[in-house]
């Protein structure tokens, strides 16, 4: 077998959402911080991202995580979240996958009953507490990066849905949070395609109309995702979430950064308080625990207080493998087609080795 590139992977899912972890074979990515490394991939050279996330080596319904040594001295490991549009600053489901992979493969020594893993991300330090028993990582609780509501009751105009009102919040990345009832849809599997169509249109409208930038981290800007939200009970302790990802798919998990952003909005609105414990459910019924652990005074660019949220969930390893690149492969960068990846893509280039998503 000929190979000009060899990458090893561990494949996991966190409550249904696939988070592949690349454990070796990653070249050195320039940058003195994880935020700088993310910007290098997004703004200078995204060839590795395209190789890892596009067909034929990956699929639309998954993320790929680059595992690497940390840049900050108080962390045990670092990772970047790669998706079809770009590298993202943080993901709760992917952090749970990364933590589980680190522990269950022995890259970090397992300590029962609890193993602590500190993760260096472009959004900041995330501390994971993994409950371990009989050689297995049973559950991971993440102390997420500080979250805040940036703007409430924001209106954007869409072609298909008219004026849509939502809240802008940061939970590791930026979200536009919209009540699913506003577009006449419930969050259930039968409505997945309709939710995606609405979410992608709203996401485009939000980014066209709004200039969203993190007040302290210039590498983080723009709305990454639309999250549709609902409640499964009157007491508002069981939330239903549906995060829509470009160019056209829905998160299978309850979404960790989205649940964090939603909790920050609830605190800003007076719908939740410090110490509250909530449950976030996904479109397939899987669950994350959400605990509002603390808050600090309102910061720059924040409508409400800076909120500390803990997200708990599970991940399972289902495969390990090696990814290779034959030097004769005509599609070294991969490709995307709208039948699978959604209508958000421009027509694919037909030149072998140059097929890629619009904007890259």
DRENTI-897128 format. One record per residue (C-alpha): x, y, z. Coordinates in steps of 0.1 Angstrom, whole numbers. Layout:
% DRENTI-897128
{{X Y Z}};
...
END
This chain:
% DRENTI-897128
{{0 0 0}};
{{14 34 -10}};
{{8 63 13}};
{{19 99 13}};
{{0 106 45}};
{{-9 84 75}};
{{-33 96 102}};
{{-47 75 131}};
{{-82 81 144}};
{{-106 71 171}};
{{-142 74 162}};
{{-168 82 189}};
{{-202 96 193}};
{{-215 117 222}};
{{-252 111 227}};
{{-255 104 189}};
{{-232 131 175}};
{{-201 117 158}};
{{-168 133 169}};
{{-138 116 153}};
{{-105 122 171}};
{{-73 124 152}};
{{-46 110 175}};
{{-15 111 153}};
{{-2 122 119}};
{{-11 158 123}};
{{15 183 110}};
{{26 212 132}};
{{0 240 128}};
{{16 275 132}};
{{4 296 161}};
{{14 305 197}};
{{-21 298 210}};
{{-50 276 200}};
{{-69 306 188}};
{{-40 315 165}};
{{-39 279 152}};
{{-76 280 145}};
{{-71 313 126}};
{{-43 297 105}};
{{-66 269 94}};
{{-95 293 87}};
{{-75 321 70}};
{{-43 307 56}};
{{-43 270 49}};
{{-73 248 52}};
{{-61 218 32}};
{{-58 196 62}};
{{-93 204 73}};
{{-107 196 38}};
{{-88 164 37}};
{{-102 153 70}};
{{-138 164 68}};
{{-149 160 32}};
{{-158 129 12}};
{{-146 103 6}};
{{-128 102 40}};
{{-157 116 61}};
{{-194 124 60}};
{{-216 154 65}};
{{-230 142 98}};
{{-198 143 118}};
{{-170 165 131}};
{{-133 158 132}};
{{-111 168 162}};
{{-74 175 159}};
{{-58 164 191}};
{{-24 180 199}};
{{-2 191 227}};
{{-15 221 247}};
{{-1 256 242}};
{{-9 267 278}};
{{9 252 308}};
{{-23 245 328}};
{{-37 221 302}};
{{-32 184 296}};
{{-42 184 259}};
{{-55 206 232}};
{{-80 202 203}};
{{-95 219 173}};
{{-130 212 160}};
{{-130 208 122}};
{{-163 210 103}};
{{-171 214 66}};
{{-173 252 68}};
{{-143 259 90}};
{{-125 252 123}};
{{-146 262 153}};
{{-135 274 187}};
{{-153 248 209}};
{{-179 221 210}};
{{-193 203 241}};
{{-201 170 224}};
{{-166 170 208}};
{{-149 178 241}};
{{-167 148 256}};
{{-155 126 227}};
{{-119 139 231}};
{{-119 134 268}};
{{-133 98 265}};
{{-107 90 238}};
{{-78 104 258}};
{{-87 83 288}};
{{-99 50 272}};
{{-69 48 249}};
{{-45 54 277}};
{{-31 87 264}};
{{-41 101 298}};
{{-39 77 328}};
{{-73 67 341}};
{{-80 74 378}};
{{-110 59 394}};
{{-135 72 404}};
{{-127 105 387}};
{{-101 116 361}};
{{-95 153 355}};
{{-86 164 320}};
{{-79 201 312}};
{{-84 210 276}};
{{-68 239 258}};
{{-93 253 232}};
{{-94 285 211}};
{{-123 296 233}};
{{-103 290 265}};
{{-96 263 291}};
{{-123 236 295}};
{{-120 213 325}};
{{-134 178 321}};
{{-143 156 351}};
{{-147 120 339}};
{{-164 95 360}};
{{-145 63 356}};
{{-152 27 368}};
{{-139 -7 360}};
{{-117 6 332}};
{{-143 27 314}};
{{-151 63 311}};
{{-188 64 320}};
{{-196 101 320}};
{{-179 134 314}};
{{-189 167 330}};
{{-174 198 313}};
{{-168 231 331}};
{{-174 253 300}};
{{-158 285 290}};
{{-176 317 303}};
{{-209 323 285}};
{{-230 354 281}};
{{-261 368 263}};
{{-249 394 239}};
{{-282 407 226}};
{{-318 398 232}};
{{-348 401 209}};
{{-328 405 177}};
{{-348 406 145}};
{{-334 395 111}};
{{-353 394 78}};
{{-355 362 58}};
{{-369 355 24}};
{{-389 324 33}};
{{-399 332 69}};
{{-402 369 71}};
{{-389 386 102}};
{{-374 361 127}};
{{-366 371 163}};
{{-339 354 183}};
{{-312 359 209}};
{{-275 362 203}};
{{-254 344 229}};
{{-219 330 234}};
{{-214 295 248}};
{{-179 287 233}};
{{-191 299 199}};
{{-219 323 189}};
{{-255 312 185}};
{{-287 327 172}};
{{-313 311 194}};
{{-348 309 180}};
{{-380 294 193}};
{{-390 266 170}};
{{-427 275 174}};
{{-419 308 156}};
{{-414 288 123}};
{{-442 265 130}};
{{-421 234 137}};
{{-416 210 166}};
{{-383 195 173}};
{{-388 159 163}};
{{-371 135 137}};
{{-399 139 111}};
{{-391 176 109}};
{{-354 174 106}};
{{-352 184 70}};
{{-376 213 74}};
{{-357 225 105}};
{{-324 224 86}};
{{-339 244 57}};
{{-352 271 80}};
{{-320 272 101}};
{{-296 276 72}};
{{-317 305 58}};
{{-319 322 92}};
{{-281 316 98}};
{{-273 333 65}};
{{-296 362 73}};
{{-281 367 108}};
{{-245 368 95}};
{{-255 391 67}};
{{-272 416 91}};
{{-251 413 122}};
{{-214 420 130}};
{{-208 396 159}};
{{-173 396 175}};
{{-161 383 208}};
{{-151 412 230}};
{{-118 396 241}};
{{-109 370 215}};
{{-106 384 180}};
{{-103 349 165}};
{{-140 343 174}};
{{-165 362 153}};
{{-198 356 134}};
{{-227 334 143}};
{{-216 297 140}};
{{-250 281 144}};
{{-287 286 147}};
{{-303 267 176}};
{{-340 261 176}};
{{-353 258 211}};
{{-384 245 229}};
{{-394 231 263}};
{{-406 196 271}};
{{-423 207 303}};
{{-441 237 318}};
{{-415 241 346}};
{{-388 248 319}};
{{-364 223 334}};
{{-364 200 303}};
{{-352 218 272}};
{{-354 206 236}};
{{-326 217 213}};
{{-319 215 176}};
{{-287 230 164}};
{{-284 236 127}};
{{-249 234 111}};
{{-238 248 77}};
{{-243 238 50}};
{{-273 217 60}};
{{-275 192 88}};
{{-288 190 124}};
{{-268 181 155}};
{{-277 147 168}};
{{-267 156 204}};
{{-283 182 226}};
{{-253 204 218}};
{{-230 215 247}};
{{-220 250 236}};
{{-256 257 225}};
{{-270 245 258}};
{{-244 267 275}};
{{-255 297 254}};
{{-291 290 260}};
{{-285 288 298}};
{{-268 323 296}};
{{-299 337 279}};
{{-322 321 305}};
{{-302 338 333}};
{{-302 371 315}};
{{-340 369 311}};
{{-345 358 347}};
{{-358 324 336}};
{{-330 305 355}};
{{-307 312 384}};
{{-274 301 398}};
{{-276 265 410}};
{{-304 254 387}};
{{-300 220 371}};
{{-316 215 337}};
{{-319 188 311}};
{{-312 194 274}};
{{-327 169 250}};
{{-318 165 213}};
{{-340 157 183}};
{{-333 120 188}};
{{-341 122 226}};
{{-305 119 239}};
{{-297 141 269}};
{{-271 164 284}};
{{-273 176 319}};
{{-269 214 323}};
{{-260 230 356}};
{{-257 268 361}};
{{-227 267 384}};
{{-219 304 389}};
{{-220 339 375}};
{{-199 370 375}};
{{-208 407 369}};
{{-218 417 334}};
{{-188 420 311}};
{{-180 440 280}};
{{-203 431 251}};
{{-226 411 273}};
{{-263 418 279}};
{{-264 397 311}};
{{-239 383 336}};
{{-210 361 327}};
{{-223 326 334}};
{{-204 295 343}};
{{-221 263 330}};
{{-214 226 334}};
{{-224 202 307}};
{{-226 165 314}};
{{-229 136 288}};
{{-215 103 276}};
{{-195 92 246}};
{{-187 58 232}};
{{-158 46 211}};
{{-172 26 181}};
{{-141 23 158}};
{{-104 30 155}};
{{-86 33 122}};
{{-59 46 100}};
{{-65 72 73}};
{{-41 71 43}};
{{-36 91 12}};
{{-25 72 -19}};
{{-3 96 -40}};
{{-23 87 -71}};
{{-57 95 -55}};
{{-73 121 -77}};
{{-92 137 -48}};
{{-66 145 -21}};
{{-87 174 -8}};
{{-120 156 -9}};
{{-152 169 -23}};
{{-188 177 -13}};
{{-221 174 -32}};
{{-254 190 -24}};
{{-273 157 -24}};
{{-257 149 10}};
{{-242 181 22}};
{{-272 203 15}};
{{-281 231 -9}};
{{-258 256 9}};
{{-229 246 -14}};
{{-220 261 -47}};
{{-215 237 -76}};
{{-185 215 -70}};
{{-154 221 -91}};
{{-148 192 -114}};
{{-110 194 -115}};
{{-96 164 -96}};
{{-79 175 -64}};
{{-96 209 -63}};
{{-132 200 -53}};
{{-142 219 -23}};
{{-170 237 -5}};
{{-180 272 -15}};
{{-158 298 1}};
{{-128 276 5}};
END
